[in-house]
Amino acid sequence: MVRLIRENRSRFVRVRCPDCENEQIIFEKASTTVDCAVCGHVLAEPRGGNAAIKAEILAQLE
């Protein structure tokens, strides 16, 4: 019998908004558009699997 060890393949990432320098934590597989909480700039757009992140990634959180 083969045992499969499943790892958590999805992460949260800390990003910095390119317009206002606000740091925010978002899900890397976001299914909706993620806007900056301060200025409203689009930080991530859904693309089927992983989201297209349009901000600087500072860290990956596990």
Stockholm file with secondary structure:
# STOCKHOLM 1.0

chainA/1-62         MVRLIRENRSRFVRVRCPDCENEQIIFEKASTTVDCAVCGHVLAEPRGGNAAIKAEILAQLE
#=GR chainA/1-62 SS CCCCCCCCCCCEEEEECTTTCCEEEEETTCSSCEECTTTCCEEEECCSSSCEECSEEEEEEC
#=GC SS_cons        CCCCCCCCCCCEEEEECTTTCCEEEEETTCSSCEECTTTCCEEEECCSSSCEECSEEEEEEC
//
